[in-house]
């Protein structure tokens, strides 16, 4: 859809990347690292020490989680590699993995590459909250782990503390490992992000995954990380080394500085995105879309049925020519229950306000 946006000169509200870069001081730190030869050759397999220490400080600063940067932090080529490496490390063929559907698209591929079986817990509108009784009912003797994404892409759902604690109890009672994809951890608006690893009894069974791309608006740098016990991180490292081995040396030094930015950076970024969410959500509602207000992330899920539309795929394929805007049909994030997303469309609001306003002006043709 991003290629379609370029080909049709459309506004791209499809793929989740911002249209402005992150802090200039962090970009300059990356340039300085390149100029001075820091990271231009292979960095350490686990990541440069400066970044591993910065990740550990970040986890302590925001969540009170203490990690040893030498043995409990692993730097990866974005959160996507961390997810793939964790799945390949912790699963055996025939294992079962329970994950929220709709899925971030790499989950399906990662589970398949590990030879495991995907078991969906389908989230439904309008609030996309997980049915925890249904979650527990899906656990069998083959269930190995839970793959959780909160804040959740594509719905924007953020788990409550009560939900997080209940999931922790389920994991402990059934002796499950948990991979938590927390790429949007700082992009929450109406609800606090509660890492599962902070719940008593969970630190030893959780691999937590983070991403610099979303937090600092440098998605092309592909710097992510995994934190967990030495045993879990060592297992993930054994597969990661045969995926990319290492990556992004100079960017790692820059992200180490970014993670130490003052609190006002993180709060201002979230406040700014909240305003953009409200701008796009309000405009889409006025145009007749049913809008499901997200708690976090870059994304708004909508239903196009009130517009008289019956198929989101057809709608999104035609939208660039009809209105000069690109969006994503939510059905592509469903694999087991595609009908659940039949009339739902995802829009990204991580764009400049003037771009969102122009997109809404163009979309007004649909109401006509």
C-alpha positions as CSV (number, residue, x, y, z in Angstrom):
1,X,0.0,0.0,0.0
2,X,2.9,2.4,0.5
3,X,4.0,1.7,-3.1
4,X,0.4,2.4,-4.1
5,X,0.5,5.7,-2.2
6,X,3.6,6.8,-4.2
7,X,2.2,5.6,-7.5
8,X,-1.0,7.6,-7.0
9,X,0.4,10.6,-5.2
10,X,-1.9,9.7,-2.2
11,X,-1.5,10.6,1.4
12,X,-0.1,7.5,3.1
13,X,-2.1,6.7,6.3
14,X,-1.4,3.0,5.8
15,X,2.1,1.9,7.0
16,X,3.0,2.9,10.5
17,X,5.9,5.3,10.2
18,X,6.0,9.0,11.1
19,X,6.5,11.7,8.5
20,X,9.0,13.6,10.6
21,X,12.3,12.5,12.0
22,X,13.1,12.2,15.7
23,X,15.3,14.5,17.8
24,X,18.0,16.2,15.8
25,X,20.5,15.6,18.6
26,X,20.0,11.9,18.3
27,X,20.5,12.0,14.5
28,X,23.7,14.0,15.1
29,X,24.9,11.4,17.6
30,X,24.5,8.7,14.9
31,X,26.4,10.9,12.4
32,X,29.1,11.5,14.9
33,X,29.4,7.8,15.6
34,X,29.9,7.2,11.9
35,X,32.5,10.0,11.5
36,X,34.5,8.8,14.5
37,X,34.4,5.1,13.5
38,X,32.2,4.0,16.4
39,X,30.2,0.9,15.2
40,X,31.3,1.0,11.6
41,X,32.7,-2.5,12.0
42,X,30.9,-5.4,13.7
43,X,29.6,-4.4,17.1
44,X,29.5,-7.0,19.9
45,X,27.0,-9.8,19.2
46,X,24.9,-8.8,22.2
47,X,25.0,-5.1,21.3
48,X,27.3,-2.3,22.2
49,X,27.8,-2.0,26.0
50,X,26.6,1.6,26.0
51,X,23.2,0.6,24.6
52,X,22.8,-2.4,26.8
53,X,23.5,-0.3,29.8
54,X,21.0,2.3,28.6
55,X,18.3,-0.3,28.1
56,X,18.8,-1.5,31.6
57,X,18.6,2.1,32.9
58,X,15.4,2.6,30.9
59,X,13.7,-0.5,32.4
60,X,14.7,0.6,35.9
61,X,13.7,4.2,35.4
62,X,10.2,3.6,33.9
63,X,9.2,0.3,35.5
64,X,11.5,-0.5,38.5
65,X,12.8,-3.6,36.7
66,X,16.5,-4.4,37.4
67,X,18.4,-6.1,34.6
68,X,22.1,-6.9,34.3
69,X,23.2,-5.3,31.0
70,X,25.9,-8.0,30.6
71,X,23.6,-11.1,30.7
72,X,20.0,-9.9,30.6
73,X,19.9,-7.5,27.7
74,X,20.2,-8.3,24.0
75,X,20.2,-5.8,21.2
76,X,18.4,-6.8,18.0
77,X,17.6,-5.6,14.5
78,X,14.4,-4.0,15.6
79,X,11.6,-5.6,17.6
80,X,10.7,-7.8,14.6
81,X,14.0,-9.7,14.8
82,X,13.7,-10.0,18.6
83,X,10.2,-11.6,18.2
84,X,11.5,-14.0,15.5
85,X,14.6,-14.9,17.5
86,X,12.6,-15.5,20.7
87,X,10.0,-17.7,18.9
88,X,12.7,-19.8,17.2
89,X,14.6,-20.1,20.5
90,X,11.8,-21.0,22.8
91,X,9.5,-23.2,20.6
92,X,9.8,-26.8,19.4
93,X,7.8,-28.2,16.5
94,X,4.3,-29.1,17.7
95,X,4.2,-26.5,20.5
96,X,1.2,-24.2,20.7
97,X,1.3,-20.4,21.0
98,X,-1.6,-18.3,22.0
99,X,-1.7,-14.8,20.6
100,X,-4.1,-12.0,20.2
101,X,-5.8,-11.8,16.8
102,X,-5.6,-9.5,14.8
103,X,-1.9,-10.1,14.7
104,X,1.1,-7.9,13.9
105,X,2.0,-9.7,10.6
106,X,5.4,-11.2,11.7
107,X,3.8,-13.3,14.4
108,X,2.2,-15.7,12.0
109,X,5.5,-16.2,10.0
110,X,7.7,-16.5,13.2
111,X,5.4,-19.2,14.7
112,X,5.3,-21.1,11.4
113,X,9.1,-21.0,11.0
114,X,9.5,-22.5,14.5
115,X,7.2,-25.3,13.4
116,X,4.7,-24.4,16.1
117,X,0.9,-24.0,16.0
118,X,-0.8,-20.7,16.3
119,X,-3.9,-20.5,18.6
120,X,-5.8,-17.2,18.3
121,X,-7.6,-15.3,20.9
122,X,-9.7,-13.0,18.7
123,X,-10.3,-9.4,19.9
124,X,-13.6,-8.0,18.9
125,X,-14.9,-4.4,18.6
126,X,-15.8,-2.0,20.0
127,X,-13.1,-2.2,22.8
128,X,-11.0,-5.2,21.6
129,X,-10.5,-6.4,25.2
130,X,-9.2,-10.0,25.7
131,X,-11.6,-12.6,27.0
132,X,-9.4,-14.0,29.7
133,X,-11.7,-17.0,30.4
134,X,-11.5,-17.9,26.7
135,X,-7.7,-17.5,26.9
136,X,-7.4,-20.0,29.7
137,X,-9.8,-22.4,28.0
138,X,-7.4,-22.5,25.0
139,X,-4.5,-23.8,27.0
140,X,-3.6,-27.5,26.4
141,X,-0.8,-29.8,27.3
142,X,1.0,-28.6,24.1
143,X,0.8,-24.9,25.0
144,X,4.3,-23.5,25.4
145,X,4.0,-19.8,25.5
146,X,1.8,-16.7,25.2
147,X,2.7,-14.0,22.6
148,X,1.3,-10.8,23.9
149,X,1.2,-7.4,22.2
150,X,0.3,-4.4,24.4
151,X,-0.1,-1.6,23.3
152,X,-1.7,-3.6,20.6
153,X,-1.1,-3.2,16.8
154,X,-3.4,-2.8,15.0
155,X,-6.3,-2.1,17.4
156,X,-4.6,0.3,19.8
157,X,-5.8,-1.7,22.8
158,X,-3.7,-1.4,26.0
159,X,-4.1,-4.0,28.7
160,X,-5.3,-2.8,32.1
161,X,-3.5,-3.6,35.3
162,X,-6.2,-6.1,36.2
163,X,-6.0,-7.8,32.9
164,X,-2.2,-7.9,33.1
165,X,-2.3,-9.5,36.6
166,X,-4.9,-12.0,35.5
167,X,-2.7,-13.1,32.5
168,X,0.2,-13.4,34.9
169,X,-1.8,-15.7,37.1
170,X,-2.8,-17.8,34.1
171,X,0.9,-18.1,33.0
172,X,2.1,-19.1,36.5
173,X,-0.7,-21.6,37.0
174,X,0.0,-23.3,33.7
175,X,3.8,-22.9,33.8
176,X,3.9,-20.9,30.5
177,X,6.6,-18.7,29.1
178,X,5.5,-15.3,27.7
179,X,6.9,-13.1,25.0
180,X,5.7,-9.5,25.3
181,X,5.9,-7.2,22.3
182,X,6.1,-3.7,23.9
183,X,7.2,-1.7,20.8
184,X,4.6,1.0,21.5
185,X,5.2,1.2,25.3
186,X,5.6,5.0,25.4
187,X,2.8,5.7,22.9
188,X,-0.2,5.4,25.3
189,X,-2.9,8.0,25.8
190,X,-5.7,7.0,28.1
191,X,-4.1,4.1,30.0
192,X,-0.8,3.3,31.6
193,X,1.4,0.6,30.1
194,X,2.0,-2.2,32.7
195,X,4.8,-4.5,31.6
196,X,4.0,-8.1,32.4
197,X,7.5,-8.6,33.9
198,X,6.6,-6.2,36.7
199,X,3.9,-8.5,38.1
200,X,5.2,-10.7,41.0
201,X,6.3,-14.2,39.8
202,X,6.6,-13.2,36.1
203,X,10.1,-11.8,35.7
204,X,11.6,-15.3,35.3
205,X,9.2,-16.3,32.6
206,X,9.0,-13.2,30.4
207,X,11.0,-12.0,27.4
208,X,10.2,-8.3,27.1
209,X,10.8,-6.7,23.6
210,X,11.3,-3.0,23.0
211,X,11.8,-0.8,20.0
212,X,13.6,2.5,19.4
213,X,12.0,3.1,16.1
214,X,8.5,3.9,17.5
215,X,9.7,5.7,20.6
216,X,12.2,8.0,18.8
217,X,10.7,8.2,15.3
218,X,13.7,6.5,13.6
219,X,11.9,3.5,12.3
220,X,14.5,2.9,9.5
221,X,17.3,2.4,12.0
222,X,15.9,-0.9,13.2
223,X,17.2,-1.0,16.7
224,X,15.3,-3.2,19.2
225,X,16.1,-5.2,22.3
226,X,15.0,-8.1,24.5
227,X,15.3,-8.3,28.2
228,X,14.8,-11.3,30.5
229,X,16.7,-13.7,32.7
230,X,20.2,-14.8,31.6
231,X,18.8,-18.2,30.6
232,X,16.1,-16.8,28.4
233,X,18.3,-14.1,26.8
234,X,21.0,-16.6,26.1
235,X,18.5,-18.8,24.3
236,X,17.3,-15.9,22.2
237,X,20.9,-14.9,21.4
238,X,21.7,-18.4,20.0
239,X,19.1,-17.9,17.3
240,X,19.6,-14.2,16.8
241,X,23.3,-14.8,15.9
242,X,22.2,-16.7,12.8
243,X,19.6,-14.2,11.7
244,X,21.4,-10.9,11.4
245,X,24.4,-11.7,13.7
246,X,24.8,-7.9,14.4
247,X,23.4,-4.7,12.9
248,X,23.2,-0.9,13.2
249,X,26.4,-0.3,15.0
250,X,26.5,3.6,14.8
251,X,22.7,3.8,15.5
252,X,23.2,1.8,18.7
253,X,25.4,4.5,20.2
254,X,22.8,7.1,19.2
255,X,19.9,5.2,20.7
256,X,21.9,4.8,23.9
257,X,21.7,8.6,24.2
258,X,18.1,8.7,23.2
259,X,17.0,6.4,26.0
260,X,18.5,8.8,28.5
261,X,16.4,11.8,27.2
262,X,14.5,13.6,30.0
263,X,11.0,12.6,30.9
264,X,9.5,15.6,29.1
265,X,10.5,14.1,25.8
266,X,8.4,11.0,26.4
267,X,5.4,12.9,27.8
268,X,5.5,15.5,25.1
269,X,5.7,12.9,22.4
270,X,2.6,11.0,23.8
271,X,0.7,14.2,24.3
272,X,1.4,15.3,20.7
273,X,0.2,11.9,19.3
274,X,-2.9,12.1,21.4
275,X,-3.8,15.3,19.8
276,X,-3.2,13.8,16.3
277,X,-5.3,10.8,17.3
278,X,-8.2,13.0,18.4
279,X,-7.9,15.1,15.2
280,X,-8.1,12.1,12.9
281,X,-10.7,10.1,15.0
282,X,-13.0,13.1,15.2
283,X,-12.7,13.8,11.5
284,X,-13.4,10.2,10.5
285,X,-16.4,10.1,12.8
286,X,-17.8,13.2,11.3
287,X,-17.4,11.6,7.8
288,X,-19.5,8.6,8.9
289,X,-16.9,6.0,9.8
290,X,-17.5,4.1,13.0
291,X,-14.4,4.8,15.0
292,X,-12.9,2.6,17.7
293,X,-10.9,5.0,19.9
294,X,-7.4,3.5,20.5
295,X,-5.7,3.6,24.0
296,X,-2.3,3.8,22.3
297,X,0.0,3.1,19.3
298,X,-0.1,5.0,15.9
299,X,-3.4,3.5,14.7
300,X,-7.1,3.9,14.6
301,X,-9.4,1.1,13.6
302,X,-12.6,2.0,11.9
303,X,-15.7,0.2,10.5
304,X,-16.8,1.3,7.0
305,X,-20.2,-0.5,7.1
306,X,-21.9,2.8,8.1
307,X,-20.7,4.2,4.8
308,X,-22.5,1.4,2.9
309,X,-19.2,-0.4,2.2
310,X,-19.1,-4.2,2.5
311,X,-15.5,-5.2,2.0
312,X,-12.5,-3.4,3.4
313,X,-10.0,-4.9,0.9
314,X,-12.0,-3.6,-2.0
315,X,-12.5,-0.3,-0.3
316,X,-8.7,0.2,0.4
317,X,-7.7,-0.9,-3.1
318,X,-10.0,1.7,-4.6
319,X,-9.4,4.5,-2.0
320,X,-6.2,6.0,-3.6
321,X,-8.1,6.7,-6.8
322,X,-11.3,7.6,-5.1
323,X,-9.9,10.0,-2.5
324,X,-6.1,10.2,-2.8
325,X,-5.6,8.4,0.6
326,X,-4.1,5.1,1.5
327,X,-5.3,2.9,4.4
328,X,-4.9,-0.7,5.4
329,X,-7.7,-3.3,5.4
330,X,-7.7,-4.8,8.9
331,X,-8.5,-8.2,7.4
332,X,-4.8,-8.7,6.5
333,X,-4.1,-8.9,10.3
334,X,-6.5,-11.7,10.7
335,X,-5.4,-15.2,9.7
336,X,-7.7,-17.6,11.6
337,X,-10.9,-15.5,11.5
338,X,-10.7,-13.2,8.5
339,X,-14.4,-12.5,8.6
340,X,-13.9,-10.6,11.8
341,X,-12.1,-7.8,9.9
342,X,-14.2,-7.8,6.8
343,X,-15.4,-4.2,7.1
344,X,-12.6,-2.8,9.3
345,X,-9.9,-0.4,8.1
346,X,-6.8,0.9,9.9
347,X,-5.6,4.4,9.6
348,X,-2.2,5.7,10.9
349,X,-2.2,9.1,12.6
350,X,1.6,9.4,13.2
351,X,1.6,12.2,10.6
352,X,1.8,16.0,10.8
353,X,-1.5,17.6,11.7
354,X,-1.7,19.5,8.3
355,X,-1.3,16.1,6.5
356,X,-4.1,14.6,8.6
357,X,-6.3,17.6,7.9
358,X,-5.7,17.3,4.1
359,X,-6.4,13.6,4.3
360,X,-9.8,14.3,5.9
361,X,-10.6,16.9,3.3
362,X,-9.9,14.3,0.6
363,X,-11.9,11.6,2.4
364,X,-14.9,14.0,2.4
365,X,-15.6,12.8,-1.1
366,X,-16.8,9.5,0.4
367,X,-19.6,11.3,2.4
368,X,-20.7,13.1,-0.8
